[in-house]
């Protein structure tokens, strides 16, 4: 190689060095590399098709969104849930294959803290809860009167029985029998007007429905009370969710117990709307049992994007003053105050049946075939077959609710138009389930890795051995197999690095230890 060639190469290398943005020191320093996320980021949500809820529900949801500034999907979930609660008392839907099912909807909404979940719920359910409070005051008076009448009835019955027991002749016996016959009928207890429950156990719900309203709503803007409560703890979760599924199906509520008796309740209905922060609701959405057992596939789930930071206003307006909200209240009030069709007792509902009309039935057949195709392996809905298998039924239920809200107590069938709207809404929910699935179904090692990183950050620990965590760490990570799996996640994704054997940690030469490069944020 001659001198001129060497000079050209040297000049070229100098030019590359001067223009290159590649920093060799960063390439070999793990602390300078950004770690990979442990969780898949949640893709943006599609806008909720609010117009399909119609002139009553859709307009009310829009008014709530414009005044409260909560996410549109949250407002839509809330009005749809309240409509389901009002409609389920009076009507059942007859599915295309002949099954009769309630108009009960189960809705779950994920929203961050500060997203004004309570603000929406207070408006949508405010009038109904205020009415419930007034009725509870009347009920307490009626209950006191009932207890007094019951005590007098027991006393009179006991006296008549004693008189019958001491008779000595036929005439006296006839007289005491006549006296016993004259004892008034046993007084009937008043029906407790409680319509909203927050976190009941199966046993508590049975007792309530035995003495209270036959149609209730399991509603809460703080679903943590339910998800973290007694009803869904490790011992009760399967039993509770199985019972909820039975409610959704419209089955009788049977209970057989040795201690406090047995019974079966017919004609009861329960709608559901639970709202919670992402970290709380994710515990339920990622629960494999809740998916496999069938509870979650029955639910309509929404996880809207936050509106926090964009809720600027020119003036404040009370949503209850908007005519769209007043119209919704009037519709719900009319349904709530209407006398339901009952069976053998006042607490046994016998709802009017709503069949699909001829054109709606043809549409249902086409939709079912399309859903079936989409559930085939490799197709769009193959990963959420449980949700897809309930899609047509949920669409029919939504269509029934829309029909009842718009046509009132005179509703007698579900039209093609109502079912079209229900099907498009259900397609939105299916797409939402697919979107949420990746973010909600978090592998256990990832959850443990986040716990480990948080624990280390709280103690400002940059170097650690396994014994540090096994002895003093989070309880779930005092299992070496789980701890090692969590550590592998953190190392593989660039949050931790393994130290050289013999690294001194707290005065001890460790065979295996790690250093923290980044904390999980």
HUVEN-V890646 format. One record per helix or strand of 3 or more residues. SS is the DSSP state (alpha for helix, beta for strand). FROM is the first residue (numbers start at 1). LEN is the number of residues. If there is no record, write none. Layout:
# HUVEN-V890646
ss:SS from:FROM len:LEN
ss:SS from:FROM len:LEN
This chain:
# HUVEN-V890646
ss:alpha from:3 len:17
ss:alpha from:24 len:4
ss:alpha from:30 len:3
ss:alpha from:50 len:19
ss:alpha from:72 len:17
ss:beta from:91 len:4
ss:beta from:100 len:3
ss:beta from:106 len:5
ss:alpha from:117 len:8
ss:alpha from:126 len:40
ss:alpha from:170 len:12
ss:alpha from:202 len:10
ss:beta from:215 len:6
ss:alpha from:224 len:4
ss:alpha from:230 len:3
ss:alpha from:237 len:13
ss:beta from:253 len:4
ss:beta from:262 len:4
ss:beta from:269 len:8
ss:alpha from:278 len:8
ss:alpha from:288 len:6
ss:alpha from:296 len:3
ss:beta from:299 len:4
ss:alpha from:319 len:3
ss:alpha from:323 len:15
ss:beta from:352 len:5
ss:alpha from:358 len:17
ss:alpha from:382 len:8
ss:alpha from:391 len:20
ss:alpha from:416 len:25
ss:alpha from:444 len:15
ss:alpha from:466 len:7
ss:alpha from:475 len:3
ss:alpha from:480 len:13
ss:beta from:496 len:3
ss:beta from:503 len:3
ss:beta from:508 len:3
ss:beta from:514 len:3
